[in-house]
């Protein structure tokens, strides 16, 4: 039976450390959140981030904008936050309402305040293996693997999903740790043949039930990044948890696995951004 990778418990420890370090700074870190529209999931995510920040002594300032906000007004707000010396980090909650292009908004962020790690400069630093803000979900996956002493070096790693937010940066982080990485996607042929070779299998495809027991190498570490909502409203990942649990060596639950680690790594980025800015 697989060992459960308890992201909630690990995130609680990280948050405790962040709270201590934030309290030692000359002033509390400040995160500005930009939330456009009324997307229910985004509202829930933002409330969760505000709650996490409050628990860790990180101040938040949330800018709630109507779904009809123009691209120009959104960019103007980002520039205002870039120039605000009281703001250490900026988070633009995705997805944006229909009709708004997220790319120029994310590109407009000051790289030193880009605590999501989505700015092209931070993405480039990640690709080069140089210090910068790492995307929170990939960083959270690595933190989970490290916490449970799951080796990466020399191991076969298969990542399902090639998004710029999770799959690609995660593949880069695993490669930087000397993993042998295969990045799969919707056009990959004979996917089970590849996943069965994986010592570490990460699914970020967003397809409930995608990963079955027959796709998992016995004893593998299986990390489920996806958050899919079923017809009954409950959350589920990509992995058929009951079927895979007897086969895998390690397995993340959904919820309670990668999700809490994503939020914890966001807090780590905010703390780092604040420390760098206050040291100037």
Secondary structure, 3 states (H helix, E strand, C coil): CCEEECHHHHHHHHHHHHHHHHHCCCCCCEEEEEEECCCHHHHHHHHHHHHHHHHCCCEEEEEEECCCCCHHHHHHHHHHHHHCCCCCEEEECCCCCCCCCHHHHHHHCCHHHECCCCCHHHHHHHHHCCCCCCCHHHHHHHHHHHHCCCCCCCCEEEEECCCCCCHHHHHHHHHHCCCEEEEECCCCCCHHHHHCCCCEEEECCCCCCCECHHHCCCCCEEEECCCEECCCCCEECCECHHHHHCCCCEEECCCCCHHHHHHHHHHHHHHHHHHHHHCC
